[in-house]
Amino acid sequence: MLQNNRQIFDSFRLVHDRYGLNPDEHQEEYNREGAKIQRILYEWEDKLCNRSQATGHGSYAGNLAEKFREEVRKEFPHVDSIGITVFKVGKIKLK
């Protein structure tokens, strides 16, 4: 997966690292670039899990998908933060 999409993942790694240092400032860019990564991850997760279901091991597909995501998190610890929308609320004045 990484080898087939080397350029996209290398570009995302830079955005991911900036996001890790200052999430509030880089959330919008992280979501935009992360959407590309999410599509790739879903595609490869589907390939992986569909094969196990096709061979009669469908009960393991959920665990297999989670193991796949764990491996992705080793490379990109903030991957689960893709798509988060941050709302800023001003101070509330209480009378």
Backbone as XML, in Angstrom:
<?xml version="1.0"?>
<chain id="A" units="angstrom">
  <residue number="1" name="MET">
    <atom name="N" x="0.822" y="-1.189" z="0.000"/>
    <atom name="CA" x="0.000" y="0.000" z="0.000"/>
    <atom name="C" x="0.869" y="1.257" z="0.000"/>
  </residue>
  <residue number="2" name="LEU">
    <atom name="N" x="1.851" y="1.289" z="0.897"/>
    <atom name="CA" x="2.732" y="2.454" z="0.968"/>
    <atom name="C" x="3.581" y="2.581" z="-0.293"/>
  </residue>
  <residue number="3" name="GLN">
    <atom name="N" x="4.068" y="1.463" z="-0.790"/>
    <atom name="CA" x="4.902" y="1.498" z="-1.991"/>
    <atom name="C" x="4.098" y="1.921" z="-3.216"/>
  </residue>
  <residue number="4" name="ASN">
    <atom name="N" x="2.869" y="1.472" z="-3.313"/>
    <atom name="CA" x="2.032" y="1.812" z="-4.469"/>
    <atom name="C" x="1.596" y="3.274" z="-4.460"/>
  </residue>
  <residue number="5" name="ASN">
    <atom name="N" x="1.623" y="3.898" z="-3.300"/>
    <atom name="CA" x="1.156" y="5.287" z="-3.153"/>
    <atom name="C" x="2.210" y="6.143" z="-2.445"/>
  </residue>
  <residue number="6" name="ARG">
    <atom name="N" x="3.460" y="5.885" z="-2.748"/>
    <atom name="CA" x="4.591" y="6.515" z="-2.052"/>
    <atom name="C" x="4.490" y="8.039" z="-2.034"/>
  </residue>
  <residue number="7" name="GLN">
    <atom name="N" x="4.225" y="8.650" z="-3.163"/>
    <atom name="CA" x="4.202" y="10.114" z="-3.240"/>
    <atom name="C" x="3.086" y="10.703" z="-2.376"/>
  </residue>
  <residue number="8" name="ILE">
    <atom name="N" x="1.923" y="10.110" z="-2.402"/>
    <atom name="CA" x="0.791" y="10.603" z="-1.607"/>
    <atom name="C" x="1.098" y="10.476" z="-0.121"/>
  </residue>
  <residue number="9" name="PHE">
    <atom name="N" x="1.639" y="9.325" z="0.291"/>
    <atom name="CA" x="1.936" y="9.121" z="1.707"/>
    <atom name="C" x="3.093" y="9.997" z="2.178"/>
  </residue>
  <residue number="10" name="ASP">
    <atom name="N" x="4.088" y="10.223" z="1.324"/>
    <atom name="CA" x="5.191" y="11.114" z="1.702"/>
    <atom name="C" x="4.689" y="12.537" z="1.915"/>
  </residue>
  <residue number="11" name="SER">
    <atom name="N" x="3.815" y="12.981" z="1.045"/>
    <atom name="CA" x="3.225" y="14.313" z="1.182"/>
    <atom name="C" x="2.377" y="14.396" z="2.447"/>
  </residue>
  <residue number="12" name="PHE">
    <atom name="N" x="1.604" y="13.347" z="2.701"/>
    <atom name="CA" x="0.747" y="13.322" z="3.891"/>
    <atom name="C" x="1.578" y="13.294" z="5.172"/>
  </residue>
  <residue number="13" name="ARG">
    <atom name="N" x="2.718" y="12.627" z="5.143"/>
    <atom name="CA" x="3.563" y="12.547" z="6.348"/>
    <atom name="C" x="3.965" y="13.949" z="6.821"/>
  </residue>
  <residue number="14" name="LEU">
    <atom name="N" x="4.271" y="14.841" z="5.886"/>
    <atom name="CA" x="4.639" y="16.212" z="6.256"/>
    <atom name="C" x="3.467" y="16.927" z="6.927"/>
  </residue>
  <residue number="15" name="VAL">
    <atom name="N" x="2.284" y="16.769" z="6.344"/>
    <atom name="CA" x="1.082" y="17.387" z="6.915"/>
    <atom name="C" x="0.777" y="16.758" z="8.275"/>
  </residue>
  <residue number="16" name="HIS">
    <atom name="N" x="0.916" y="15.451" z="8.365"/>
    <atom name="CA" x="0.666" y="14.721" z="9.610"/>
    <atom name="C" x="1.594" y="15.208" z="10.725"/>
  </residue>
  <residue number="17" name="ASP">
    <atom name="N" x="2.854" y="15.404" z="10.406"/>
    <atom name="CA" x="3.821" y="15.857" z="11.407"/>
    <atom name="C" x="3.512" y="17.283" z="11.872"/>
  </residue>
  <residue number="18" name="ARG">
    <atom name="N" x="3.123" y="18.149" z="10.934"/>
    <atom name="CA" x="2.733" y="19.519" z="11.326"/>
    <atom name="C" x="1.488" y="19.485" z="12.193"/>
  </residue>
  <residue number="19" name="TYR">
    <atom name="N" x="0.553" y="18.635" z="11.852"/>
    <atom name="CA" x="-0.680" y="18.497" z="12.625"/>
    <atom name="C" x="-0.365" y="18.033" z="14.050"/>
  </residue>
  <residue number="20" name="GLY">
    <atom name="N" x="0.567" y="17.115" z="14.178"/>
    <atom name="CA" x="0.948" y="16.618" z="15.504"/>
    <atom name="C" x="1.509" y="17.705" z="16.397"/>
  </residue>
  <residue number="21" name="LEU">
    <atom name="N" x="2.173" y="18.692" z="15.809"/>
    <atom name="CA" x="2.751" y="19.791" z="16.580"/>
    <atom name="C" x="1.716" y="20.854" z="16.946"/>
  </residue>
  <residue number="22" name="ASN">
    <atom name="N" x="0.757" y="21.093" z="16.045"/>
    <atom name="CA" x="-0.242" y="22.129" z="16.307"/>
    <atom name="C" x="-1.571" y="21.760" z="15.618"/>
  </residue>
  <residue number="23" name="PRO">
    <atom name="N" x="-2.359" y="20.905" z="16.264"/>
    <atom name="CA" x="-3.586" y="20.414" z="15.636"/>
    <atom name="C" x="-4.595" y="21.512" z="15.284"/>
  </residue>
  <residue number="24" name="ASP">
    <atom name="N" x="-4.764" y="22.482" z="16.145"/>
    <atom name="CA" x="-5.757" y="23.531" z="15.896"/>
    <atom name="C" x="-5.451" y="24.314" z="14.625"/>
  </residue>
  <residue number="25" name="GLU">
    <atom name="N" x="-4.206" y="24.606" z="14.416"/>
    <atom name="CA" x="-3.796" y="25.414" z="13.272"/>
    <atom name="C" x="-3.866" y="24.639" z="11.951"/>
  </residue>
  <residue number="26" name="HIS">
    <atom name="N" x="-3.651" y="23.334" z="12.010"/>
    <atom name="CA" x="-3.516" y="22.548" z="10.781"/>
    <atom name="C" x="-4.682" y="21.591" z="10.518"/>
  </residue>
  <residue number="27" name="GLN">
    <atom name="N" x="-5.754" y="21.673" z="11.290"/>
    <atom name="CA" x="-6.853" y="20.715" z="11.136"/>
    <atom name="C" x="-7.474" y="20.745" z="9.742"/>
  </residue>
  <residue number="28" name="GLU">
    <atom name="N" x="-7.683" y="21.916" z="9.205"/>
    <atom name="CA" x="-8.327" y="22.024" z="7.892"/>
    <atom name="C" x="-7.470" y="21.382" z="6.797"/>
  </residue>
  <residue number="29" name="GLU">
    <atom name="N" x="-6.183" y="21.708" z="6.794"/>
    <atom name="CA" x="-5.267" y="21.117" z="5.813"/>
    <atom name="C" x="-5.164" y="19.604" z="6.027"/>
  </residue>
  <residue number="30" name="TYR">
    <atom name="N" x="-5.135" y="19.189" z="7.281"/>
    <atom name="CA" x="-5.032" y="17.775" z="7.624"/>
    <atom name="C" x="-6.256" y="17.010" z="7.122"/>
  </residue>
  <residue number="31" name="ASN">
    <atom name="N" x="-7.429" y="17.581" z="7.268"/>
    <atom name="CA" x="-8.645" y="16.938" z="6.781"/>
    <atom name="C" x="-8.632" y="16.824" z="5.259"/>
  </residue>
  <residue number="32" name="ARG">
    <atom name="N" x="-8.195" y="17.869" z="4.601"/>
    <atom name="CA" x="-8.180" y="17.889" z="3.132"/>
    <atom name="C" x="-7.213" y="16.829" z="2.587"/>
  </residue>
  <residue number="33" name="GLU">
    <atom name="N" x="-5.997" y="16.821" z="3.100"/>
    <atom name="CA" x="-5.004" y="15.848" z="2.637"/>
    <atom name="C" x="-5.324" y="14.444" z="3.159"/>
  </residue>
  <residue number="34" name="GLY">
    <atom name="N" x="-5.893" y="14.377" z="4.336"/>
    <atom name="CA" x="-6.230" y="13.091" z="4.936"/>
    <atom name="C" x="-7.346" y="12.370" z="4.209"/>
  </residue>
  <residue number="35" name="ALA">
    <atom name="N" x="-8.214" y="13.114" z="3.524"/>
    <atom name="CA" x="-9.303" y="12.484" z="2.773"/>
    <atom name="C" x="-8.734" y="11.551" z="1.702"/>
  </residue>
  <residue number="36" name="LYS">
    <atom name="N" x="-7.639" y="11.939" z="1.087"/>
    <atom name="CA" x="-6.985" y="11.092" z="0.080"/>
    <atom name="C" x="-6.474" y="9.799" z="0.726"/>
  </residue>
  <residue number="37" name="ILE">
    <atom name="N" x="-5.891" y="9.956" z="1.901"/>
    <atom name="CA" x="-5.346" y="8.805" z="2.624"/>
    <atom name="C" x="-6.466" y="7.874" z="3.063"/>
  </residue>
  <residue number="38" name="GLN">
    <atom name="N" x="-7.568" y="8.440" z="3.555"/>
    <atom name="CA" x="-8.697" y="7.621" z="3.984"/>
    <atom name="C" x="-9.218" y="6.756" z="2.835"/>
  </residue>
  <residue number="39" name="ARG">
    <atom name="N" x="-9.325" y="7.332" z="1.638"/>
    <atom name="CA" x="-9.797" y="6.555" z="0.487"/>
    <atom name="C" x="-8.870" y="5.370" z="0.219"/>
  </residue>
  <residue number="40" name="ILE">
    <atom name="N" x="-7.575" y="5.611" z="0.298"/>
    <atom name="CA" x="-6.602" y="4.536" z="0.070"/>
    <atom name="C" x="-6.715" y="3.479" z="1.163"/>
  </residue>
  <residue number="41" name="LEU">
    <atom name="N" x="-6.836" y="3.917" z="2.412"/>
    <atom name="CA" x="-6.948" y="2.973" z="3.528"/>
    <atom name="C" x="-8.200" y="2.115" z="3.405"/>
  </residue>
  <residue number="42" name="TYR">
    <atom name="N" x="-9.327" y="2.720" z="3.068"/>
    <atom name="CA" x="-10.569" y="1.952" z="2.903"/>
    <atom name="C" x="-10.436" y="0.946" z="1.763"/>
  </residue>
  <residue number="43" name="GLU">
    <atom name="N" x="-9.809" y="1.372" z="0.684"/>
    <atom name="CA" x="-9.623" y="0.483" z="-0.467"/>
    <atom name="C" x="-8.809" y="-0.754" z="-0.077"/>
  </residue>
  <residue number="44" name="TRP">
    <atom name="N" x="-7.701" y="-0.533" z="0.615"/>
    <atom name="CA" x="-6.835" y="-1.653" z="0.985"/>
    <atom name="C" x="-7.441" y="-2.499" z="2.102"/>
  </residue>
  <residue number="45" name="GLU">
    <atom name="N" x="-8.152" y="-1.865" z="2.999"/>
    <atom name="CA" x="-8.840" y="-2.611" z="4.055"/>
    <atom name="C" x="-9.904" y="-3.516" z="3.427"/>
  </residue>
  <residue number="46" name="ASP">
    <atom name="N" x="-10.628" y="-2.996" z="2.453"/>
    <atom name="CA" x="-11.634" y="-3.800" z="1.755"/>
    <atom name="C" x="-10.989" y="-4.987" z="1.043"/>
  </residue>
  <residue number="47" name="LYS">
    <atom name="N" x="-9.867" y="-4.745" z="0.385"/>
    <atom name="CA" x="-9.172" y="-5.836" z="-0.300"/>
    <atom name="C" x="-8.784" y="-6.932" z="0.688"/>
  </residue>
  <residue number="48" name="LEU">
    <atom name="N" x="-8.251" y="-6.510" z="1.806"/>
    <atom name="CA" x="-7.787" y="-7.446" z="2.820"/>
    <atom name="C" x="-8.947" y="-8.243" z="3.415"/>
  </residue>
  <residue number="49" name="CYS">
    <atom name="N" x="-9.998" y="-7.548" z="3.793"/>
    <atom name="CA" x="-11.119" y="-8.206" z="4.461"/>
    <atom name="C" x="-11.987" y="-9.008" z="3.499"/>
  </residue>
  <residue number="50" name="ASN">
    <atom name="N" x="-12.141" y="-8.543" z="2.274"/>
    <atom name="CA" x="-12.943" y="-9.287" z="1.300"/>
    <atom name="C" x="-12.327" y="-10.636" z="0.985"/>
  </residue>
  <residue number="51" name="ARG">
    <atom name="N" x="-11.018" y="-10.694" z="0.984"/>
    <atom name="CA" x="-10.356" y="-11.979" z="0.716"/>
    <atom name="C" x="-10.627" y="-12.962" z="1.849"/>
  </residue>
  <residue number="52" name="SER">
    <atom name="N" x="-10.596" y="-12.481" z="3.085"/>
    <atom name="CA" x="-10.838" y="-13.403" z="4.198"/>
    <atom name="C" x="-12.294" y="-13.854" z="4.209"/>
  </residue>
  <residue number="53" name="GLN">
    <atom name="N" x="-13.207" y="-12.973" z="3.819"/>
    <atom name="CA" x="-14.620" y="-13.362" z="3.760"/>
    <atom name="C" x="-14.856" y="-14.347" z="2.629"/>
  </residue>
  <residue number="54" name="ALA">
    <atom name="N" x="-14.191" y="-14.150" z="1.509"/>
    <atom name="CA" x="-14.371" y="-15.026" z="0.353"/>
    <atom name="C" x="-13.848" y="-16.441" z="0.615"/>
  </residue>
  <residue number="55" name="THR">
    <atom name="N" x="-12.877" y="-16.562" z="1.507"/>
    <atom name="CA" x="-12.312" y="-17.878" z="1.804"/>
    <atom name="C" x="-13.023" y="-18.559" z="2.963"/>
  </residue>
  <residue number="56" name="GLY">
    <atom name="N" x="-14.118" y="-17.968" z="3.442"/>
    <atom name="CA" x="-14.879" y="-18.594" z="4.517"/>
    <atom name="C" x="-14.425" y="-18.214" z="5.908"/>
  </residue>
  <residue number="57" name="HIS">
    <atom name="N" x="-13.587" y="-17.217" z="6.018"/>
    <atom name="CA" x="-13.109" y="-16.763" z="7.326"/>
    <atom name="C" x="-13.678" y="-15.386" z="7.660"/>
  </residue>
  <residue number="58" name="GLY">
    <atom name="N" x="-14.924" y="-15.169" z="7.307"/>
    <atom name="CA" x="-15.562" y="-13.868" z="7.510"/>
    <atom name="C" x="-15.630" y="-13.444" z="8.953"/>
  </residue>
  <residue number="59" name="SER">
    <atom name="N" x="-15.664" y="-14.390" z="9.873"/>
    <atom name="CA" x="-15.752" y="-14.030" z="11.289"/>
    <atom name="C" x="-14.478" y="-13.330" z="11.776"/>
  </residue>
  <residue number="60" name="TYR">
    <atom name="N" x="-13.404" y="-13.472" z="11.031"/>
    <atom name="CA" x="-12.141" y="-12.836" z="11.406"/>
    <atom name="C" x="-11.956" y="-11.461" z="10.764"/>
  </residue>
  <residue number="61" name="ALA">
    <atom name="N" x="-12.858" y="-11.077" z="9.876"/>
    <atom name="CA" x="-12.698" y="-9.833" z="9.119"/>
    <atom name="C" x="-12.627" y="-8.611" z="10.025"/>
  </residue>
  <residue number="62" name="GLY">
    <atom name="N" x="-13.460" y="-8.550" z="11.053"/>
    <atom name="CA" x="-13.438" y="-7.407" z="11.974"/>
    <atom name="C" x="-12.110" y="-7.279" z="12.696"/>
  </residue>
  <residue number="63" name="ASN">
    <atom name="N" x="-11.606" y="-8.412" z="13.180"/>
    <atom name="CA" x="-10.306" y="-8.398" z="13.864"/>
    <atom name="C" x="-9.188" y="-8.044" z="12.897"/>
  </residue>
  <residue number="64" name="LEU">
    <atom name="N" x="-9.301" y="-8.535" z="11.690"/>
    <atom name="CA" x="-8.291" y="-8.254" z="10.679"/>
    <atom name="C" x="-8.265" y="-6.770" z="10.321"/>
  </residue>
  <residue number="65" name="ALA">
    <atom name="N" x="-9.446" y="-6.173" z="10.198"/>
    <atom name="CA" x="-9.541" y="-4.740" z="9.908"/>
    <atom name="C" x="-8.919" y="-3.922" z="11.044"/>
  </residue>
  <residue number="66" name="GLU">
    <atom name="N" x="-9.165" y="-4.341" z="12.281"/>
    <atom name="CA" x="-8.590" y="-3.613" z="13.420"/>
    <atom name="C" x="-7.068" y="-3.760" z="13.452"/>
  </residue>
  <residue number="67" name="LYS">
    <atom name="N" x="-6.558" y="-4.931" z="13.144"/>
    <atom name="CA" x="-5.100" y="-5.128" z="13.076"/>
    <atom name="C" x="-4.487" y="-4.250" z="11.987"/>
  </residue>
  <residue number="68" name="PHE">
    <atom name="N" x="-5.170" y="-4.149" z="10.862"/>
    <atom name="CA" x="-4.714" y="-3.294" z="9.770"/>
    <atom name="C" x="-4.622" y="-1.851" z="10.247"/>
  </residue>
  <residue number="69" name="ARG">
    <atom name="N" x="-5.671" y="-1.375" z="10.917"/>
    <atom name="CA" x="-5.684" y="0.008" z="11.427"/>
    <atom name="C" x="-4.594" y="0.226" z="12.472"/>
  </residue>
  <residue number="70" name="GLU">
    <atom name="N" x="-4.324" y="-0.765" z="13.295"/>
    <atom name="CA" x="-3.245" y="-0.647" z="14.285"/>
    <atom name="C" x="-1.895" y="-0.451" z="13.598"/>
  </residue>
  <residue number="71" name="GLU">
    <atom name="N" x="-1.683" y="-1.174" z="12.517"/>
    <atom name="CA" x="-0.430" y="-1.028" z="11.768"/>
    <atom name="C" x="-0.325" y="0.361" z="11.135"/>
  </residue>
  <residue number="72" name="VAL">
    <atom name="N" x="-1.444" y="0.874" z="10.649"/>
    <atom name="CA" x="-1.462" y="2.225" z="10.078"/>
    <atom name="C" x="-1.143" y="3.244" z="11.171"/>
  </residue>
  <residue number="73" name="ARG">
    <atom name="N" x="-1.712" y="3.051" z="12.363"/>
    <atom name="CA" x="-1.468" y="3.987" z="13.485"/>
    <atom name="C" x="-0.007" y="4.000" z="13.920"/>
  </residue>
  <residue number="74" name="LYS">
    <atom name="N" x="0.713" y="2.908" z="13.699"/>
    <atom name="CA" x="2.137" y="2.888" z="14.030"/>
    <atom name="C" x="2.895" y="3.899" z="13.172"/>
  </residue>
  <residue number="75" name="GLU">
    <atom name="N" x="2.504" y="4.027" z="11.921"/>
    <atom name="CA" x="3.139" y="4.984" z="11.006"/>
    <atom name="C" x="2.559" y="6.383" z="11.153"/>
  </residue>
  <residue number="76" name="PHE">
    <atom name="N" x="1.241" y="6.457" z="11.365"/>
    <atom name="CA" x="0.527" y="7.732" z="11.433"/>
    <atom name="C" x="-0.374" y="7.744" z="12.681"/>
  </residue>
  <residue number="77" name="PRO">
    <atom name="N" x="0.174" y="8.087" z="13.838"/>
    <atom name="CA" x="-0.592" y="8.009" z="15.085"/>
    <atom name="C" x="-1.854" y="8.880" z="15.116"/>
  </residue>
  <residue number="78" name="HIS">
    <atom name="N" x="-1.911" y="9.924" z="14.322"/>
    <atom name="CA" x="-3.060" y="10.837" z="14.352"/>
    <atom name="C" x="-4.068" y="10.545" z="13.240"/>
  </residue>
  <residue number="79" name="VAL">
    <atom name="N" x="-3.980" y="9.382" z="12.612"/>
    <atom name="CA" x="-4.840" y="9.071" z="11.466"/>
    <atom name="C" x="-6.324" y="9.092" z="11.837"/>
  </residue>
  <residue number="80" name="ASP">
    <atom name="N" x="-6.653" y="8.794" z="13.063"/>
    <atom name="CA" x="-8.058" y="8.792" z="13.477"/>
    <atom name="C" x="-8.625" y="10.203" z="13.621"/>
  </residue>
  <residue number="81" name="SER">
    <atom name="N" x="-7.789" y="11.205" z="13.528"/>
    <atom name="CA" x="-8.238" y="12.597" z="13.641"/>
    <atom name="C" x="-8.589" y="13.209" z="12.289"/>
  </residue>
  <residue number="82" name="ILE">
    <atom name="N" x="-8.484" y="12.430" z="11.234"/>
    <atom name="CA" x="-8.860" y="12.934" z="9.912"/>
    <atom name="C" x="-10.369" y="13.135" z="9.886"/>
  </residue>
  <residue number="83" name="GLY">
    <atom name="N" x="-10.775" y="14.303" z="9.441"/>
    <atom name="CA" x="-12.198" y="14.593" z="9.304"/>
    <atom name="C" x="-12.842" y="15.250" z="10.504"/>
  </residue>
  <residue number="84" name="ILE">
    <atom name="N" x="-12.081" y="15.498" z="11.539"/>
    <atom name="CA" x="-12.624" y="16.145" z="12.729"/>
    <atom name="C" x="-12.919" y="17.610" z="12.418"/>
  </residue>
  <residue number="85" name="THR">
    <atom name="N" x="-14.071" y="18.056" z="12.857"/>
    <atom name="CA" x="-14.441" y="19.460" z="12.708"/>
    <atom name="C" x="-14.347" y="20.110" z="14.083"/>
  </residue>
  <residue number="86" name="VAL">
    <atom name="N" x="-13.611" y="21.202" z="14.153"/>
    <atom name="CA" x="-13.405" y="21.900" z="15.418"/>
    <atom name="C" x="-14.255" y="23.164" z="15.416"/>
  </residue>
  <residue number="87" name="PHE">
    <atom name="N" x="-15.067" y="23.295" z="16.422"/>
    <atom name="CA" x="-15.886" y="24.492" z="16.583"/>
    <atom name="C" x="-15.296" y="25.330" z="17.697"/>
  </residue>
  <residue number="88" name="LYS">
    <atom name="N" x="-15.141" y="26.602" z="17.434"/>
    <atom name="CA" x="-14.625" y="27.510" z="18.459"/>
    <atom name="C" x="-15.801" y="28.298" z="19.020"/>
  </residue>
  <residue number="89" name="VAL">
    <atom name="N" x="-15.930" y="28.240" z="20.310"/>
    <atom name="CA" x="-17.013" y="28.932" z="20.991"/>
    <atom name="C" x="-16.397" y="30.041" z="21.835"/>
  </residue>
  <residue number="90" name="GLY">
    <atom name="N" x="-16.935" y="31.229" z="21.661"/>
    <atom name="CA" x="-16.437" y="32.361" z="22.442"/>
    <atom name="C" x="-16.864" y="32.259" z="23.901"/>
  </residue>
  <residue number="91" name="LYS">
    <atom name="N" x="-16.418" y="33.199" z="24.692"/>
    <atom name="CA" x="-16.766" y="33.207" z="26.100"/>
    <atom name="C" x="-18.266" y="33.473" z="26.271"/>
  </residue>
  <residue number="92" name="ILE">
    <atom name="N" x="-18.825" y="32.806" z="27.226"/>
    <atom name="CA" x="-20.225" y="32.998" z="27.539"/>
    <atom name="C" x="-20.302" y="33.879" z="28.788"/>
  </residue>
  <residue number="93" name="LYS">
    <atom name="N" x="-21.051" y="34.949" z="28.669"/>
    <atom name="CA" x="-21.191" y="35.846" z="29.812"/>
    <atom name="C" x="-22.418" y="35.445" z="30.619"/>
  </residue>
  <residue number="94" name="LEU">
    <atom name="N" x="-22.171" y="35.152" z="31.857"/>
    <atom name="CA" x="-23.254" y="34.795" z="32.771"/>
    <atom name="C" x="-23.619" y="36.041" z="33.578"/>
  </residue>
  <residue number="95" name="LYS">
    <atom name="N" x="-24.901" y="36.296" z="33.697"/>
    <atom name="CA" x="-25.347" y="37.475" z="34.467"/>
    <atom name="C" x="-25.600" y="37.132" z="35.884"/>
  </residue>
</chain>
